Amino acid sequence: MNKFEVVLIFSPELSTTNLKSEIENIKNKLVTQSANIINEEDWGLRDLSYNINKFKKAFYNFIQIEASGKMIKDLNRELNQSENLLRYIFIKVNEHQELPTKLNYEKK
């Protein structure tokens, strides 16, 4: 199993309940495809570096997982179908970053 850090960027138009539902949905997809969720962090509503679909802000979520590379490839197809997920990235790491992250400190 490889270690990955995932950043998910969601539409700012989502309500709190819909946002939580979207995140849970993605986490369930990860677990059903035999990924282990190590940690999760909500970075909240943040400014985007550039506009995405005319949005200047978006909700960020950070997840640390252990999964196979093939599972990530399969999951990419599913994530591309989500209208509320603006962007996402899977980054393969040797060791997971210690939480809470620096971005989480800036939020407070």
LINVENBEL-V487799 format. One record per pair of residues at least 24 apart in sequence whose ideal C-beta (glycine too) atoms are under 10 Angstrom apart, sorted by the first residue. I is the first residue (numbers start at 1). GAP is how many residues later the second one is. Records with the same first field share a line. If there is no record, write none. Layout:
I: GAP + GAP
This chain:
1: 33 + 34 + 35 + 64 + 65 + 66 + 67 + 68 + 70
2: 63 + 64 + 65 + 66 + 67 + 69 + 70 + 88 + 90 + 91 + 92
3: 33 + 35 + 61 + 62 + 63 + 64 + 88 + 89 + 90 + 91 + 92 + 93
4: 26 + 31 + 34 + 59 + 60 + 61 + 62 + 63 + 64 + 65 + 67 + 68 + 85 + 86 + 87 + 88 + 89 + 92
5: 33 + 34 + 57 + 58 + 59 + 60 + 84 + 85 + 86 + 87 + 88 + 91 + 92 + 96
6: 24 + 29 + 31 + 34 + 55 + 56 + 57 + 58 + 59 + 61 + 66 + 69 + 73 + 82 + 83 + 84 + 85
7: 34 + 36 + 53 + 54 + 55 + 56 + 80 + 81 + 82 + 83 + 84 + 96
8: 35 + 50 + 51 + 52 + 53 + 54 + 55 + 71 + 74 + 76 + 77 + 78 + 79 + 80 + 81
9: 34 + 37 + 39 + 43 + 46 + 49 + 50 + 51 + 52 + 76 + 77 + 78 + 79 + 80
10: 35 + 45 + 48 + 49 + 50 + 51 + 72 + 74 + 75 + 76 + 77 + 78
11: 41 + 42 + 44 + 46 + 47 + 48 + 71 + 72 + 73 + 74 + 75
12: 33 + 34 + 36 + 43 + 44 + 45 + 46 + 47 + 74
13: 40 + 42 + 45 + 46 + 71
14: 44 + 45 + 70 + 71
16: 43
18: 66
19: 26 + 40 + 42 + 65
20: 41
21: 63
22: 37 + 39 + 60 + 61 + 62 + 63
23: 36 + 38 + 40 + 62
25: 53 + 57 + 59 + 60
26: 35 + 37 + 49 + 52 + 53 + 56 + 59 + 62
27: 34 + 36 + 38
29: 42 + 45 + 46 + 49 + 50
30: 33 + 35 + 37 + 41 + 42 + 45
31: 34
33: 34 + 35 + 37 + 38 + 39 + 41 + 42 + 45
34: 32 + 33 + 34 + 37
35: 28 + 30 + 31 + 32 + 33 + 36 + 37 + 40
36: 28 + 29 + 30 + 31
37: 26 + 27 + 28 + 29 + 30
38: 25 + 26 + 27 + 28 + 58 + 61
39: 24 + 25 + 26 + 57 + 58 + 59 + 60 + 61 + 62
40: 24 + 25 + 59
41: 56 + 58 + 59 + 60 + 62 + 63 + 66
42: 62 + 65
43: 57 + 58 + 60 + 61 + 63 + 64
44: 59 + 60 + 63 + 64
45: 62
46: 57 + 60 + 61
48: 38 + 39
52: 34 + 35
53: 30 + 33 + 34
55: 31
58: 27 + 28 + 29
59: 25 + 27
60: 27 + 43 + 47
61: 24 + 27
62: 35 + 37 + 38 + 39 + 41 + 42
63: 25 + 27
64: 29 + 32 + 33 + 35 + 37
65: 25 + 31
66: 30
67: 25
